[in-house]
Amino acid sequence: MLSKKFFSVVILLAIFSCDSPKPSHSTVLEEEIPECKIMIVLGDDRSGSSESIQKLNKDDYKAIVDVINENGSGYFTSTIIGNPAPNSKEIFRLKVSALKPHKNILTSEHPTLSEQAKQKKYNDKIKAKNEKIKKKNASKLNSFLSKTVQSSIVGYKPYKGKDITNIDLAFEHINKLLKEPNVEDYDKVMVVLFTDGVNEPKRSGRIEKIKTKLALPDNAELFLIGWKDTSIFDGAELNEFEGKEGFFSYIEDFDCL
């Protein structure tokens, strides 16, 4: 009688053992880290003549930088469209560092407990590194917003009181940036222009034709917010928005494919 019960238990254990899922590589790895590399080049018109477009604030800048944060890593850059002082003419930059990707270090399809423990230790190490990177990115962003954006951009004052709109100067800076090494390595380059596109480069207030053309690389997309006459772009593919609400609604659901 005892032997029959013993063999019944053995058979049941064998059945459940076969049905029980075996540990696999997917059960020991952490969630996937977004690895899209993005560069955002922002042209921000702070001149008085661009009153038809709502001016960007610190929260707006954070929302734009978060496009990079939420999709991977890269660079956020901004240049003032208007008449910036000599020390504010160059492009402002913020680097968003990439998180470390999780890797499968298992060599067996059905890893032992000790192998799983080794993988977990590795995952925990990567997770700790990523937490440090996240904190550093957040600290750099907060500093950028409170110092550079607040003082040099939101607090912009035209140089020597001359409120002009020099779009050619802004385009020259953007073109130089787009010629820098490794720009072609980015998965996506977003050139975002918050301006009506009205070029008034002299104190007389006379509107002049924009002479400098944007030299966009193949991996770049152009976003125009409030731009009036788009003929300067010679039929290039454009993403147009009437105002900033439309653009920010778009980037809320942005996904780097």
Helices and strands as residue ranges (DSSP letters): H 2-19, H 25-28, E 36-45, G 48-50, H 58-71, E 72-81, G 86-88, E 92-96, H 113-143, I 144-154, G 159-161, H 167-178, G 183-185, E 188-194, E 220-225, G 231-233, E 238-241, H 244-252
